[in-house]
Amino acid sequence: MLDSLVPKTVSVLQEGYGLARLKADALAGLTVAIVALPLSMAIAIASGVTPDRGLYTAIVGGFLVSLFGGSRVQIGGPAGAFIVLVAATGARHGIDGLLLATAMAGVMLVAAGYLHLGQYIKFIPYPVTVGFTAGIAVIIFASQLRDLFGLTLAGGEPGPMVEKIVALGRSADTVNWAAALTAVLTIGVILGLRRLRPHWPGMLIAVAVASVLVAILNLPTETIGTRFGGIPRGLPFPTLPPLSFEKAVAVFPDAVSFALLGAIESLLSAVVADGMTGRRHRSSMELIAQGIANLCSALFGGICVTGTIARTATNVRAGGTSPISGMLHSVFLLLFMLLAAPLASYVPLASLAGVLAIVAWNMIEKPAFLALLRSSYGDAVVLLATFFIVVFRDLTEGIVVGVALGAILFINRMAKNISVGETKPLEMLRVENGKEEHPVIADDPDTVIYRISGIFFFGSAATVATVLDRINDQRRNFVLDCSEVPFMDSTAANVIEGTLNKAERIGVRFVIVGANTQVRRALYQHHVRPPRVVMRASIPAALETIRSEESA
């Protein structure tokens, strides 16, 4: 149990860490930093905050995720999945409210880690995660249309999707062709390098090329410098966000959303990393690390931190073998702020919008989306419900509705998977020591045997109750075979108790066979126990007991 709360950094140092691994981790850290540099600023801008806050998040949060995390190769930082939540929280509560919500989410994640709640994330159905991710991707892309085309919107950009699209459509005649061409150039360079030089840092190169061309040609397009005045050279001094009971209550729902999404994103990323490295992460320690990172990110003015699949995969492919690579990635980003911060002023916002457009396209798991649409009606319903609710309503709502629909469909499938019916003693076969043995007693006209097969729970209780209600006084003995019932809940046990009550009223002996420990416990809690019933291990034993009692 305690092993799950030990950071992977400790394990690496205990194994011994040599110069060769340090070189590999340093190269991987530099590679990830090159990817994270434009991405962190782009995500911050899309989230409604200044680009430096994205860098604070990657530097502080990324370092702590790697230092304390439960995965050797996880890379933390700002993530596209948070753009909508962060932007909405900032719009409602201001930057102070956003920082407070981020810090509160950090505390929640630490508590979730110590309570070992990370194991429950795996219960989120796959169609929900695919639909949720695709919905976020659509929202991110829609949020970048303004900067992609350099549109001028009167009265600001609406948050809800329908109103946003309508507002953007009305502003179509304000297209800035310099911005649009800059975005197209950025996307083209990224896609071209991905095909011709896949190992090159396409995003950074594309942003650099676009920045140089905009500066040389003096193109009339908005840059980080014209909108934000550049970025500072270094980290700010850590300060607590303003705290009051009323403010904490106001941002509490947003903090819960941050914590839930952060847990899902980070653990999914850790699972992807496990598949790439063949190792296993510690989910509890990973949640604790995410919590510490979010809390400290807020202290330095950063936004939400989570494990990011794209940067984690880049780290693994670049040769990262330990948390040191993630820590060095943060160090390299800090060096950029210290040495080259003025250069960020020349970065066109249209170029960063192009980067996020590529990110949004990559986020959509297109083969998985299409496969789920074709796989079954239930999976398609869960997928599309999650997707459309995320796009047109709310992220948290989408997850809740998707999980609820998935649970209902699962219950329905399990309820249909149970079978119950009458069987004959001579049809019962038992395999003992490799030999088939028939029951020693012939068919008894005074005995009826019913067999239940499958998980017996509230979803299937009505089906079983309808069949068992056929019990009558025409037979003196009623045998219920539960040997193929792996689990029984209280609703199912209540059905058995109702059948037993009826058997007692009409004078029928009730025998239960093959009940495992869990099934017996559920039955005993509902007073289905000897001497009211006879418990036996098998059908032959039950029939032998009936014969013995009747001949006595």
C-alpha positions in Angstrom: 0.0 0.0 0.0 2.8 2.4 0.9 4.6 1.7 -2.3 1.8 3.4 -4.2 2.8 6.7 -2.5 6.5 6.6 -3.3 7.6 8.9 -6.2 9.2 7.2 -9.2 12.1 9.6 -8.8 13.1 7.8 -5.5 13.0 4.4 -7.3 15.3 5.7 -10.1 17.8 7.1 -7.6 17.8 3.9 -5.6 18.6 1.9 -8.8 21.6 4.1 -9.5 21.7 6.8 -12.1 24.7 7.1 -14.4 26.1 9.7 -16.9 24.7 7.8 -19.9 21.2 8.0 -18.7 21.6 11.6 -17.8 22.7 12.4 -21.4 19.7 10.5 -22.8 17.3 12.3 -20.4 18.8 15.7 -21.1 18.3 15.2 -24.9 14.8 14.1 -24.3 14.1 17.0 -22.0 15.4 19.5 -24.6 13.2 17.9 -27.3 10.1 18.1 -25.1 10.9 21.7 -24.2 11.0 22.6 -27.8 7.6 21.1 -28.3 6.2 22.6 -25.1 7.4 26.1 -25.7 5.0 27.3 -28.4 2.2 24.9 -27.2 2.3 26.3 -23.6 1.9 29.9 -24.8 -0.8 28.9 -27.3 -2.9 27.0 -24.7 -2.6 29.9 -22.3 -3.8 32.5 -24.9 -6.6 30.2 -25.9 -7.5 29.9 -22.2 -8.0 33.6 -21.9 -4.8 34.4 -20.0 -1.4 35.8 -20.9 1.2 33.5 -22.6 3.6 33.8 -19.7 1.1 32.0 -17.5 1.3 29.0 -19.8 5.1 29.0 -19.4 4.8 29.3 -15.6 2.5 26.3 -15.6 4.9 24.2 -17.7 8.0 25.2 -15.7 6.6 24.9 -12.1 3.9 22.3 -12.7 6.0 20.2 -15.1 8.9 20.1 -12.8 6.8 19.0 -9.8 4.8 16.4 -11.8 8.1 14.7 -12.8 9.7 15.1 -9.3 6.8 13.6 -7.3 4.9 11.6 -10.0 4.1 7.9 -10.1 5.2 7.6 -13.7 8.8 7.7 -14.8 8.2 9.5 -18.1 5.1 11.6 -17.5 5.4 15.2 -18.7 3.1 17.7 -17.0 2.0 21.2 -18.2 -1.0 23.1 -19.5 -3.3 20.9 -21.6 -5.7 21.7 -24.4 -8.4 19.8 -22.6 -8.5 22.6 -20.0 -8.9 25.5 -22.4 -12.7 25.7 -22.1 -12.9 25.2 -18.4 -10.0 27.7 -17.7 -11.5 30.3 -20.0 -15.0 30.0 -18.5 -13.7 30.2 -14.9 -11.5 33.2 -15.7 -14.5 35.0 -17.4 -16.8 34.3 -14.4 -14.4 34.9 -11.5 -11.4 36.8 -12.8 -7.8 35.7 -12.6 -7.8 35.6 -8.8 -10.8 33.2 -8.9 -9.1 31.1 -11.5 -5.9 30.8 -9.4 -7.9 29.9 -6.3 -9.9 27.2 -8.2 -6.6 25.8 -9.5 -5.1 25.7 -5.9 -8.3 24.1 -4.5 -8.2 21.5 -7.3 -4.6 20.7 -6.3 -5.7 20.1 -2.7 -8.6 17.8 -4.0 -6.1 15.8 -6.1 -3.7 15.3 -3.2 -6.6 14.0 -1.1 -7.8 11.8 -3.9 -4.3 10.3 -4.1 -4.1 9.6 -0.4 -7.5 8.0 -0.5 -6.5 5.8 -3.5 -9.3 7.1 -5.6 -7.3 6.9 -8.8 -8.4 3.3 -9.3 -11.9 4.4 -10.0 -11.0 6.4 -13.1 -10.7 3.1 -15.0 -14.5 2.8 -14.6 -15.1 5.6 -17.1 -16.3 3.9 -20.3 -14.1 4.1 -23.4 -16.9 5.7 -25.5 -17.0 8.5 -22.9 -13.3 9.3 -23.1 -13.3 9.2 -26.9 -16.4 11.4 -27.2 -15.2 13.7 -24.5 -11.8 14.2 -26.2 -13.4 14.8 -29.6 -15.8 17.3 -28.1 -12.9 19.2 -26.5 -11.0 19.2 -29.8 -14.0 20.8 -31.6 -14.3 23.4 -28.9 -10.6 24.2 -29.2 -10.7 24.5 -32.9 -13.8 26.8 -32.8 -12.0 29.0 -30.2 -9.1 29.5 -32.6 -11.2 30.6 -35.6 -11.0 34.2 -34.6 -7.2 34.3 -34.5 -6.8 31.9 -37.5 -8.6 34.5 -39.7 -7.8 37.6 -37.8 -11.5 38.4 -37.3 -12.7 41.5 -35.5 -15.7 40.7 -33.3 -17.8 43.6 -31.9 -18.6 43.0 -28.2 -16.2 40.1 -27.7 -16.4 36.4 -28.5 -19.3 34.5 -27.0 -18.6 31.4 -25.0 -21.4 29.0 -26.0 -20.8 27.2 -29.2 -23.9 28.2 -31.2 -23.5 31.9 -30.3 -19.8 31.7 -31.1 -20.4 30.3 -34.6 -23.1 32.9 -35.2 -20.9 35.8 -34.1 -17.9 34.5 -36.2 -20.1 34.1 -39.2 -21.4 37.7 -38.9 -17.8 38.9 -38.7 -16.7 37.0 -41.8 -16.2 40.2 -43.8 -13.5 41.4 -41.3 -11.0 38.6 -42.3 -7.4 39.7 -42.1 -5.8 37.9 -45.0 -2.3 38.4 -43.6 -3.3 36.5 -40.4 -5.1 33.8 -42.5 -2.0 33.3 -44.7 0.2 33.2 -41.6 -2.0 30.5 -40.1 -2.0 28.5 -43.4 1.8 28.8 -43.6 2.2 27.5 -40.0 -0.1 24.5 -40.6 1.6 23.8 -43.9 5.1 23.8 -42.4 4.0 21.5 -39.5 2.3 19.0 -41.8 5.1 19.1 -44.3 7.8 18.5 -41.7 5.7 15.8 -40.2 5.9 14.0 -43.6 9.4 14.8 -44.7 11.3 15.2 -41.4 9.1 13.6 -38.7 11.8 13.9 -36.0 12.2 17.6 -36.4 10.3 20.0 -34.0 7.7 21.0 -36.5 5.7 23.3 -34.3 8.6 25.4 -33.1 10.1 25.6 -36.6 6.7 26.6 -38.1 6.2 29.3 -35.4 9.7 30.6 -35.9 9.4 30.8 -39.7 6.0 32.6 -39.4 7.5 35.0 -36.9 10.4 35.9 -39.1 8.3 36.4 -42.2 5.8 38.6 -40.3 8.6 40.7 -38.9 10.6 41.0 -42.2 7.5 41.8 -44.4 5.9 43.9 -41.7 2.6 42.1 -42.1 -0.4 43.6 -40.4 -1.2 40.8 -38.1 -1.5 40.7 -34.3 1.5 39.3 -32.3 2.1 38.5 -28.7 3.9 41.8 -28.3 1.0 43.9 -29.7 -1.7 42.1 -27.6 0.2 41.3 -24.4 3.4 43.4 -24.5 5.7 40.3 -24.5 6.5 38.0 -21.6 8.6 38.6 -18.5 12.2 37.3 -18.1 11.8 34.9 -15.3 9.3 33.5 -12.7 7.3 35.8 -10.4 7.6 35.6 -6.7 5.1 33.0 -5.3 2.0 34.5 -3.6 -1.2 33.1 -2.3 -4.3 34.0 -4.4 -6.8 36.1 -2.4 -8.9 33.8 -0.2 -12.3 34.3 1.3 -15.1 31.9 2.2 -17.4 33.4 -0.3 -14.9 33.2 -3.1 -14.0 29.6 -2.3 -17.7 28.6 -2.4 -18.2 30.5 -5.7 -15.3 28.7 -7.4 -15.8 25.3 -5.8 -17.7 23.8 -8.8 -14.9 24.9 -11.1 -12.3 23.4 -8.8 -14.1 20.1 -8.8 -14.2 20.2 -12.6 -10.5 20.9 -12.7 -9.7 18.1 -10.3 -11.9 15.6 -12.2 -10.5 16.4 -15.6 -6.9 16.6 -14.3 -7.2 13.1 -12.8 -8.7 11.7 -16.0 -6.1 13.3 -18.3 -3.1 12.5 -16.2 -4.0 8.9 -15.5 -4.9 8.3 -19.2 -1.6 9.8 -20.1 0.2 7.6 -17.6 -1.5 4.5 -19.0 -0.3 5.5 -22.5 3.2 5.9 -21.2 2.9 2.4 -19.6 2.0 0.9 -22.9 5.1 2.6 -24.6 7.6 1.7 -21.8 6.3 -1.6 -20.5 6.2 -0.3 -16.9 3.4 0.4 -14.5 2.7 3.8 -13.0 1.5 4.4 -9.4 -1.9 6.1 -9.8 -2.1 7.3 -6.2 1.3 9.0 -6.3 0.5 10.4 -9.7 -2.6 12.1 -8.4 -0.7 13.4 -5.4 2.0 14.8 -7.8 -0.7 16.5 -9.9 -2.2 18.0 -6.8 1.1 19.4 -5.6 1.8 20.7 -9.1 -1.5 22.5 -9.4 -1.2 24.0 -6.0 2.3 25.4 -6.7 1.4 26.5 -10.2 -1.3 28.7 -8.8 1.2 30.2 -6.3 3.3 31.2 -9.2 0.4 32.5 -11.3 0.1 29.5 -13.5 -3.0 27.7 -14.7 -4.1 24.0 -14.4 -1.5 21.3 -14.7 -2.0 17.8 -15.9 -0.1 15.0 -17.6 -0.1 15.5 -21.3 -0.2 12.6 -23.7 1.6 14.3 -26.6 4.5 15.6 -24.6 4.8 12.4 -22.6 4.9 10.4 -25.9 7.5 12.8 -27.3 9.6 12.2 -24.2 9.5 8.4 -24.5 10.3 8.6 -28.3 13.2 11.0 -27.6 14.8 8.5 -25.2 13.6 9.7 -21.8 14.0 7.0 -19.2 13.4 8.7 -15.9 11.7 11.7 -14.2 15.0 13.6 -14.7 14.0 14.3 -18.4 10.7 15.9 -17.3 12.5 18.0 -14.7 15.1 19.1 -17.3 12.3 20.0 -19.8 11.2 22.6 -17.2 14.7 23.8 -16.7 15.1 24.4 -20.4 11.8 26.3 -20.6 13.0 28.5 -17.7 16.3 29.2 -19.5 14.2 30.4 -22.5 12.4 32.9 -20.3 15.6 34.1 -18.8 17.6 34.4 -22.1 15.1 34.8 -25.0 11.9 36.2 -23.6 12.0 39.3 -25.9 11.8 37.1 -29.0 8.3 35.9 -28.0 6.9 39.4 -28.7 7.3 38.7 -32.5 5.2 35.5 -32.5 2.0 36.0 -34.5 -1.2 34.9 -32.7 -2.4 33.4 -36.0 0.6 31.1 -36.0 -0.2 29.9 -32.4 -3.8 29.4 -33.5 -2.5 27.2 -36.3 -0.5 25.2 -33.8 -3.7 24.7 -31.7 -5.7 23.8 -34.9 -3.2 20.9 -35.4 -3.4 19.9 -31.8 -7.2 19.8 -32.0 -7.1 17.6 -35.1 -4.7 15.3 -33.5 -6.8 15.1 -30.3 -9.7 13.4 -32.2 -9.2 9.7 -32.1 -10.7 9.3 -35.6 -10.3 5.5 -36.0 -11.7 4.9 -32.5 -14.6 7.3 -33.1 -15.6 5.6 -36.3 -15.1 2.1 -34.8 -17.4 2.9 -31.9 -20.1 4.3 -34.2 -20.1 0.9 -36.0 -19.6 -1.4 -33.0 -23.0 -1.3 -31.3 -26.0 0.9 -30.8 -25.2 1.4 -27.1 -21.6 2.5 -27.7 -22.7 4.9 -30.4 -25.3 6.4 -28.1 -22.9 7.0 -25.3 -20.2 8.3 -27.7 -22.5 10.8 -29.5 -24.3 11.9 -26.3 -21.0 12.7 -24.6 -19.6 14.4 -27.7 -22.6 16.7 -28.3 -23.1 17.6 -24.6 -19.5 18.5 -24.3 -19.6 20.7 -27.4 -23.0 22.4 -26.8 -23.4 22.3 -23.1 -20.7 21.6 -20.5 -17.6 19.4 -20.1 -18.5 18.0 -16.7 -22.1 17.4 -17.8 -20.8 15.5 -20.8 -18.8 13.1 -18.6 -21.6 12.6 -16.0 -24.2 11.9 -18.7 -21.9 9.7 -20.6 -21.0 7.6 -17.6 -24.6 7.4 -16.5 -25.7 6.2 -20.0 -22.8 3.7 -20.1 -23.9 2.4 -16.7 -27.5 2.0 -17.7 -26.6 0.2 -20.9 -24.2 -2.1 -19.0 -26.9 -2.9 -16.5 -29.3 -3.6 -19.4 -26.8 -6.0 -21.0 -26.0 -7.8 -17.8 -29.7 -8.1 -17.0 -30.3 -9.8 -20.3 -27.3 -12.1 -19.7 -29.0 -14.1 -17.0 -30.9 -17.3 -17.5 -33.3 -19.1 -15.2 -35.4 -22.1 -15.8 -36.4 -25.6 -14.7 -34.1 -28.5 -15.3 -34.2 -32.3 -14.7 -32.0 -34.2 -12.2 -31.0 -36.7 -14.9 -29.7 -33.9 -17.1 -27.4 -32.7 -14.4 -23.8 -33.7 -15.0 -20.9 -33.1 -12.6 -17.2 -33.6 -13.6 -15.2 -35.1 -10.7 -11.6 -36.3 -11.2 -12.0 -36.1 -14.9 -15.0 -38.4 -15.1 -18.6 -37.5 -15.8 -20.9 -38.8 -13.0 -24.7 -38.8 -13.1 -26.8 -38.1 -10.0 -27.4 -41.3 -8.1 -31.2 -40.6 -7.7 -33.7 -40.9 -10.6 -36.1 -38.2 -11.5 -38.5 -37.5 -8.6 -42.0 -36.2 -9.5 -42.2 -34.4 -6.2 -39.0 -32.4 -6.7 -38.5 -29.5 -9.1 -35.1 -28.0 -9.8 -34.5 -24.5 -11.1 -31.1 -23.2 -12.1 -30.0 -19.6 -12.2 -27.0 -18.7 -14.4 -25.3 -15.3 -14.5 -24.9 -12.2 -12.3 -28.0 -12.0 -10.1 -28.5 -8.3 -9.3 -31.2 -5.6 -9.2 -31.2 -5.4 -13.0 -32.1 -9.0 -13.5 -34.2 -9.4 -10.3 -37.6 -8.9 -12.0 -36.8 -11.5 -14.7 -35.8 -14.2 -12.1 -38.7 -13.3 -9.8 -41.2 -13.9 -12.6 -39.9 -17.4 -13.2 -39.6 -18.3 -9.5 -43.1 -17.1 -8.8 -44.3 -20.3 -10.6 -43.6 -22.3 -7.4 -46.7 -24.1 -6.2 -47.9 -26.9 -3.9 -47.9 -29.6 -6.6 -44.2 -30.4 -5.7 -43.0 -31.1 -2.2 -39.4 -30.1 -2.8 -38.0 -27.0 -4.5 -34.3 -27.0 -5.4 -32.6 -23.8 -6.5 -29.2 -24.3 -8.1 -27.0 -21.2 -7.6 -23.7 -22.8 -8.6 -23.5 -20.6 -11.7 -24.3 -17.3 -9.8 -20.9 -15.5 -9.2 -22.5 -12.5 -7.5 -25.8 -11.7 -5.8 -26.9 -8.3 -4.4 -29.5 -7.4 -1.8 -32.3 -7.0 -4.4 -31.7 -10.5 -5.7 -31.5 -11.9 -2.2 -34.8 -10.2 -1.4 -36.3 -12.1 -4.4 -35.1 -15.4 -3.0 -36.5 -14.5 0.4 -39.9 -13.8 -1.2 -39.8 -17.2 -2.9 -38.9 -18.8 0.4 -41.8 -17.1 2.1 -44.2 -18.4 -0.5 -42.7 -21.9 -0.2 -43.2 -21.9 3.6 -46.8 -20.8 3.2 -47.7 -23.7 0.8 -45.6 -26.3 2.7 -42.8 -26.8 0.1 -39.2 -27.8 1.3 -36.7 -25.2 -0.1 -33.2 -26.4 -0.9 -30.3 -24.1 -2.2 -27.3 -25.7 -3.8 -23.9 -24.5 -5.0 -24.0 -21.1 -3.4 -20.6 -19.5 -3.0 -19.4 -17.5 0.0 -20.6 -14.1 -1.3 -24.0 -15.5 -2.3 -24.5 -17.2 1.1 -23.6 -14.0 2.9 -26.2 -12.0 0.9 -28.8 -14.7 1.5 -28.1 -14.9 5.2 -28.5 -11.1 5.6 -32.1 -11.6 4.3 -32.8 -14.5 6.6 -32.5 -17.1 3.9 -30.6 -19.6 6.1 -31.0 -22.9 7.8 -33.3 -24.2 9.3 -35.6 -22.3 6.9 -33.7 -23.7 3.9 -31.4 -26.6 3.3 -27.9 -25.7 2.0 -26.0 -28.2 0.0 -22.9 -28.1 -2.3 -24.4 -29.9 -5.3 -27.5 -31.3 -6.9 -26.7 -35.0 -6.1 -26.1 -34.0 -2.4 -29.4 -32.1 -2.3 -31.3 -35.0 -3.9 -29.7 -37.5 -1.5 -30.8 -35.3 1.4 -34.4 -35.1 0.1 -34.4 -38.9 -0.3 -33.0 -39.5 3.2 -35.5 -37.2 4.9 -38.5 -38.6 3.0 -37.5 -42.2 3.9 -36.9 -41.4 7.5 
